[in-house]
């Protein structure tokens, strides 16, 4: 018996050979973009991660580039860009609001917490040990 | 793909009137989106906690470039080269997955099998690489660093190599805690993803979805797989680059 409570939407996304070529071209383009951004990021990281004056710029640049990469993955690879507008915005709006708040916690609140840090035995131990903390500037 | 919107009514009154999905997607796919939303909240929480502690202890926080310098079959040190390779593998496996989905849209069973096979291989390489990263992080460098820690029940102050949950050669122990927890949680997601992909792969080979008339199952597992890649993009930036 045919059921009438199941709605098939996946059939709408079927496409032919012609359309497929276009889709594949788009996929390879996005692969190129994502790879290029990653290589650029690693390059910048290697060159400037120990340059004190570049830290702020680097931080915001990396956050921005990461969001660009994330947008490509979500909109193209996960096909959210092809879904209906209402579904798209249910997902995106939630995160746009959330990410703004999380960045505020990470960047503003945490720096304040660092400035008003209570005496911390772990940190003191680092400072008192000769040769301790081999990895920071 | 854009056929999606055009073949279904998008008028507000019509789509919320019943008898159709207001979002134009099936139940399974929508639940996958909801699951991914909640999973993303978990990862955001973890990464925010990491970001908070990192800024709070900025003066004793390790530079990732000093920590992750190993490369297989090479004795020298190349900063971040291996993790860049891992990132590329995961992005590539995301691409093969989306190609499998595309092949599914053309009802090309052979194409789906080939691309899903490469996706599974990519995922397996990534999990293996992560284990390798952990190994080197836990064992640390040859010179090590002087640390104060509990050894056999008493406090000692001596050279320590590598990192565990309490002592970290490279800097603040919290760095190691977050590293193990976040990359571990992500690695477990990749591992689950590989298992789910294998299950779907078997279904594809058996022709289960071909008989059904569409490859939506591949699409759904694809959503999960892309999400894993998406999370790694953030982990990569916040852990390794910054």
Interface residues (C-beta under 8 A of the other chain):
Chain A: X6 X7 X8 X9 X10 X11 X12 X13 X14 X15 X16 X17 X19 X20 X23 X24 X27 X28 X30 X31 X34 X35 X38 X39 X41 X42 X45 X46 X49 X50 X58 X59 X62 X63 X65 X66 X69 X70 X73 X74 X76 X77 X78 X79 X82 X83 X84 X85 X86 X87 X90 X91 X94 X95 X98 X99 X102 X105 X106 X107 X109 X110 X111 X113 X114 X117 X122 X123 X125 X126 X127 X129 X130 X131 X132 X133 X134 X135 X136 X137
Chain B: X1 X2 X3 X4 X5 X7 X8 X10 X20 X21 X22 X23 X24 X25 X26 X29 X30 X33 X37 X40 X41 X44 X47 X48 X51 X52 X53 X54 X55 X56 X57 X58 X59 X60 X61 X62 X63 X64 X65 X66 X67 X79 X80 X81 X84 X87 X88 X91 X92 X94 X95 X97 X98 X99 X101 X102 X105 X106 X107 X143 X145 X146 X147 X148 X157 X169 X170 X171 X172 X173 X213 X214 X215 X216 X219 X222 X223 X226 X227 X229 X230 X233 X234 X236 X237 X240 X241 X242
